Amino acid sequence: MNRRKIKLSILLIFACLLQISSLHAQERLSLEQAVQTALENNYDIKLNKNEVEQAKNNVNRANAGMLPVITGNLSTNNTVSNTKQTLSSGVSQERNGAKNTNLVYGPVLNWQVFDGFQMFARYDRLKELENLGEANFKLAVQTTLADVINNYYDLVQQQQQIEALRGALEISRIRLRNSESRYTIGKAAKLEVLAASVDLNTDTTNLLRQIDQYRNTKIKLNELLARDINTDFSVSDTIIIGSSLLLPELQSSAAQLNPSLQSALINKRISEINLREVKANRYPGINLNTGYNFNRSTSELGFARNSVGRGLNYGLTASINIFNGHLQKRAEKNASLQIENNQLQYEKLNQSITSQLNSLFQTYQTNLQLVKLERQNLEVARQNMDITLEKFRLGSVAPLEFREAQRNYIDANARYTNAQFEAKLAEVALMQLSGRLNLQ
């Protein structure tokens, strides 16, 4: 039974080693390549880009109502009636089934030349909606960029974990072989061999789980890159952490470049333009209209059996709201309240971003210190592991003490890679909030 367990463990180890060796044979995906692919393929970016194009197309004077509208109109009416007429001369006429036709067609122009400056306000609103679309596009790009960078470096730290677990697995194999040799010559109890076998299986399980998590993170990154989720690749083996961030610079940059803050400011300007549109209803509206019509009518009964005419018509219409049950006053009040609400939303968002920057900056500095500390701890744990392994080969250290040194090394490596990753996450979040996230 124990031999079968040992054989199974060796097979699992062999599978893990094959899996890990394949990591090095895959095509290397750099962070720059990942970001470039996401910028070209990501669905959220494409959707927001199309919305920006739509907003640009909407910015024109005709859409704001500044230009005249010319239509070509045609109307025809036909009647069939039974008619009896008595003329002024006393002569009577009567016709059953008399047909009458009337045809009118021609171009007609309508132009609202004045609407209380509402058309100018609408034009300004269309331009602000274009700016809002661009701000939302920047937000989508920044969000996607942050997700790609975070997932990429998550793969890097998981890859480091796999390497550490592979080293621990190899050490467990050495320990098992040593224990079996000692047991064979009578210098170790069977319990020592069994404990070594259990620890080997535990390390194998940990490695397999880490590889599974690594694969799942790859799928997630492929999804962000909008490509085949089964595309295989490898990543860099180091996490580069910037250490020159300054809180005042981040706060200043966020006030100017943060897309969410920009959107809040644009929404406030849109609400101010909306108040201008509402107030425009207090002014009169003036419309010009003109057209050139062709008219033809026929009648089977009456003085004129056939009539044809053509000519120009023109006119002017003016109207002003005198009283509408105080609806105008209510609309202006609501528009003013919306301006106040958008201002409050901006102030709330600004405070939230300032709070996040301060909190993340503190986390960032703490993680930088932890990276230095855990790097030292890892070096100490590695030296302790090397010394303990040599003593174990010589038989001068107990198996439990050896396992403890091995665990300390694995834990130290995990803490070090995790500290690096957490520091990078904080750095990316700070850069994203400041609106100047890049590949550094």
Secondary structure by P-SEA (a helix, b strand, c coil): caaaaaaaaaaaaaaaaaaaaaaaacccccaaaaaaaaaaccaaaaaaaaaaaaaaaaccccccccbbbbbbbbbbbbbbbbbbbbccccbbbbbcbbbbbbbbbbbbbbbcccccaaaaaaaaaaaaaaaaaaaaaaaaaaaaaaaaaaaaaaaaaaaaaaaaaaaaaaaaaaaaaaaaaaaaaccccaaaaaaaaaaaaaaaaaaaaaaaaaaaaaaaaaaaaccccccccccccbbbbbccccaaaaaaaaacccaaaaaaaaaaaaaaaaaaaaacccbbbbbbbbbbbbbbbbbcccccccccccccccbbbbbbbccccaaaaaaaaaaaaaaaaaaaaaaaaaaaaaaaaaaaaaaaaaaaaaaaaaaaaaaaaaaaaaaaaaaaaaccccaaaaaaaaaaaaaaaaaaaaaaaaaaaaaaaaaaaacccccc
